[in-house]
Every structure is written in structure tokens, then in C-alpha cells.
């Protein structure tokens, strides 16, 4: 902290917004997103599970007014990761472009660079574990601060689910074992435990958490 001039230490915190949008092709989505941006003024914006790609995705991205952007294409109507940033606020350098995550280096003038990963894990358990191994590999290459946000399509504990089964218990235990073995720090969350209800299934709020 002592290495930076006092005026730099007075800079406001960088605001990052990560949202699992479950489809980004509708006019209602764009209107809601623009209102969220107006209220929260993020310097970095990540959208996951966009469900669209190609020219349709390009048209939507052109309406989101950020100077910097990169993306992972959706596969049909599954997945998709979009990352936007304001170059006048933050410098972003692409480090890894992976089917299940985008990892960038973020820096501001006078500040130490750090890493930021946006996740959308595959619903397929084998591919999800490929993501885990990829993150482990990247962790072994550096000792910088690293923030990971997005949707792992997994939860650590059974109480974060609205269903109880032996299969789900094993799945939670496996994810939690990986989490603890890699010394992640769960940044937790505030607000409702479950964010989205779809029939009998609900999406745990924890899926949007950050990990450090």
C-alpha cells in the first residue's frame, strides 16, 4: 500500500458485474441490462450463458456500449461468455480464451495487475472437470491476486440445492473437495438463496459467486 501515491489510493473501487443471463437475444434483456449498467456503472461487465452466437450475438454486443470486448461463442443454444470493459478506466489483456472461461489480466495506472476469470462451466461432468484441471494449471503459473466469477454449474453443499439425492450429494462433495484442495476463498453472497425458479428446479445464488 505504501508504494502508491495518496491520490491513487483515493481512486474508487473498480466495479465488476457478472450475470448469468440465460439468453441474451431478447429486447427485454437489453433494456434490463442497460438499466443495470446505468445504476451500477461497471468498468468490467461479464455475461454468461448468452445462448446466441455469430451475427445475432454481434448485433447485441454492438448495442452494449463498451469500448473493449471479447467473447466465447455459444454452442447452438448452450453456453456463451461475453466480456466487456471500459478502456478509459481499466487496461485488459487477454490471457486465456477457453471454451469454458475467459481469463484476462486487469490493471489500472499505479496499481498491481491481477487476473480475472469469467466462468461458464459445461453441464457435462467430464467437461466440467476439464475446466477444473485448466484452472489448476493456470494457478500453478502465477502468484498474483486472482478473482474467478461466473457459473460453475455446481454447488459446494447440499443445502444450496432444493433437492436431496445420493447422486447430488456425491456431486457436491466432489466439487467441494476440489474447491478446498485448491485453497479457493469463497467470497459468499448476499440476497436470496435461490435466484431463478424453473418448474421444480431452482438456480442457487451461490453459482454467481466470486472465488479468490
C-alpha positions in Angstrom: 0.0 0.0 0.0 2.9 2.3 0.7 4.2 2.2 -2.9 1.3 4.2 -4.4 0.8 8.0 -4.2 -2.0 9.1 -1.9 -4.1 10.4 -4.8 -4.1 7.0 -6.4 -5.2 5.3 -3.2 -8.3 7.6 -3.3 -9.5 6.1 -6.6 -12.9 4.5 -6.3 -13.0 0.7 -6.4 -13.3 -0.9 -9.8 -16.8 -2.2 -10.3 -17.2 -5.6 -11.9 -20.6 -7.0 -12.9 -21.1 -10.7 -13.8 -24.5 -12.0 -14.8 -25.8 -15.4 -15.9 -28.4 -14.1 -18.3 -29.8 -17.4 -19.6 -30.3 -15.9 -23.0 -29.3 -12.5 -24.4 -31.3 -12.3 -27.6 -34.5 -10.5 -26.4 -35.3 -6.8 -26.4 -36.3 -7.2 -22.7 -32.8 -8.4 -21.8 -31.2 -5.4 -23.5 -33.5 -3.0 -21.7 -32.8 -4.6 -18.4 -29.1 -4.8 -19.0 -28.9 -1.1 -19.9 -30.7 -0.2 -16.7 -28.3 -2.3 -14.6 -25.3 -0.6 -16.3 -26.8 2.8 -15.7 -27.4 2.0 -12.0 -24.1 0.2 -11.2 -21.7 1.7 -13.7 -19.4 -1.3 -14.1 -15.9 -0.8 -15.5 -15.9 -4.5 -16.4 -19.1 -6.5 -17.5 -19.3 -10.2 -18.0 -22.4 -12.1 -19.3 -22.6 -15.9 -19.3 -25.0 -18.4 -20.8 -25.9 -16.0 -23.6 -27.3 -18.7 -25.8 -26.6 -16.8 -29.1 -23.6 -16.6 -31.4 -22.5 -15.4 -34.8 -24.2 -12.3 -36.3 -27.0 -12.4 -33.8 -24.5 -12.1 -30.9 -22.6 -9.4 -32.8 -25.8 -7.3 -33.2 -26.5 -7.4 -29.4 -22.9 -6.7 -28.5 -22.9 -3.6 -30.7 -25.7 -2.2 -28.6 -23.7 -2.7 -25.3 -21.7 0.5 -25.2 -18.2 -0.7 -24.0 -15.0 0.1 -25.9 -13.4 -3.3 -25.2 -14.8 -6.7 -25.6 -14.1 -10.4 -26.2 -16.3 -13.5 -26.2 -16.6 -17.3 -26.3 -19.2 -18.4 -28.8 -22.3 -20.3 -27.6 -22.6 -23.8 -28.9 -26.0 -23.9 -30.5 -28.3 -22.7 -27.7 -25.9 -23.6 -24.9 -23.2 -21.6 -23.2 -21.6 -18.4 -24.4 -19.4 -15.9 -22.4 -19.2 -12.2 -23.3 -16.7 -9.9 -21.6 -16.8 -6.1 -21.9 -14.6 -3.4 -20.4 -14.1 0.4 -20.5 -10.5 1.1 -21.8 -10.7 4.6 -20.3 -11.0 3.0 -16.8 -9.1 -0.2 -17.0 -6.5 -2.0 -19.1 -7.4 -5.5 -20.0 -5.1 -8.1 -21.7 -6.5 -11.4 -22.8 -4.6 -14.3 -21.3 -6.7 -17.4 -21.9 -9.6 -18.0 -24.3 -11.1 -21.3 -23.3 -14.5 -22.9 -24.2 -15.5 -22.6 -20.5 -13.7 -19.5 -19.3 -12.1 -16.2 -20.4 -9.1 -15.1 -18.3 -7.7 -11.6 -18.5 -5.1 -9.5 -16.8 -6.5 -6.3 -15.4 -4.6 -3.2 -14.4 -5.1 0.5 -13.7 -2.4 3.2 -13.6 -0.3 2.8 -10.4 -1.9 -0.5 -9.4 -0.6 -4.0 -9.4 -2.0 -6.1 -12.2 -4.3 -9.0 -11.3 -6.2 -11.8 -13.0 -9.9 -12.1 -13.6 -11.6 -15.3 -14.9 -15.2 -15.4 -16.1 -16.6 -19.0 -16.0 -19.4 -20.8 -17.7 -18.9 -24.5 -16.9 -20.3 -27.1 -19.1 -23.4 -29.1 -17.9 -21.4 -32.2 -18.9 -19.5 -33.5 -15.9 -16.5 -34.7 -17.9 -16.1 -31.3 -19.5 -16.6 -29.5 -16.1 -13.6 -31.5 -14.7 -11.6 -30.4 -17.8 -12.3 -26.8 -16.6 -11.1 -27.7 -13.1 -7.9 -29.0 -14.4 -7.4 -26.0 -16.7 -7.8 -23.6 -13.7 -5.4 -25.7 -11.6 -2.9 -25.5 -14.4 -3.2 -21.7 -14.6 -2.9 -21.4 -10.9 0.4 -23.1 -11.0 1.9 -20.4 -13.3 1.5 -17.3 -11.1 1.1 -15.9 -7.6 -0.9 -12.8 -8.4 -4.3 -11.9 -7.0 -7.0 -13.8 -9.0 -10.8 -13.3 -9.0 -13.0 -16.0 -10.5 -16.6 -15.4 -11.1 -19.5 -16.9 -13.1 -21.4 -20.2 -13.2 -19.6 -23.5 -12.3 -22.8 -25.5 -12.8 -22.0 -27.0 -9.4 -22.5 -26.2 -5.7 -20.4 -27.0 -2.7 -23.1 -28.1 -0.3 -26.4 -29.9 -0.5 -28.3 -27.2 1.4 -27.7 -24.9 -1.6 -30.0 -27.2 -3.6 -33.7 -27.7 -3.4 -33.3 -31.4 -3.9 -31.6 -34.2 -1.9 -30.3 -37.3 -3.5 -27.3 -39.6 -3.2 -26.1 -38.5 -6.7 -26.4 -34.8 -5.8 -24.6 -35.4 -2.5 -21.7 -37.1 -4.3 -21.6 -34.2 -6.8 -21.5 -31.6 -4.1 -18.8 -33.5 -2.2 -16.6 -33.8 -5.3 -16.9 -30.1 -6.2 -16.2 -29.1 -2.6 -13.2 -31.4 -2.4 -11.8 -29.7 -5.5 -12.5 -26.3 -4.0 -10.7 -27.0 -0.8 -7.8 -28.8 -2.4 -7.0 -25.7 -4.4 -7.4 -23.3 -1.5 -10.1 -21.2 -3.0 -11.7 -18.5 -0.9 -15.4 -18.2 -1.3 -16.5 -14.5 -1.3 -20.0 -15.6 -0.4 -23.1 -13.6 -1.4 -26.0 -11.5 -0.1 -29.6 -11.7 -1.1 -31.9 -14.7 -1.7 -30.5 -18.3 -1.6 -32.2 -19.2 -4.9 -32.4 -16.7 -7.8 -34.3 -18.5 -10.6 -37.1 -21.0 -10.4 -37.7 -23.2 -13.5 -40.5 -25.7 -12.8 -39.3 -27.8 -9.9 -35.7 -26.7 -10.3 -34.1 -23.6 -8.9 -30.7 -21.9 -9.5 -28.6 -21.4 -6.4 -27.4 -17.9 -5.8 -24.0 -19.2 -5.0 -23.4 -20.0 -8.7 -22.7 -16.3 -9.2 -20.1 -16.1 -6.5 -16.5 -14.9 -6.8 -13.6 -17.1 -5.8 -10.2 -15.8 -4.9 
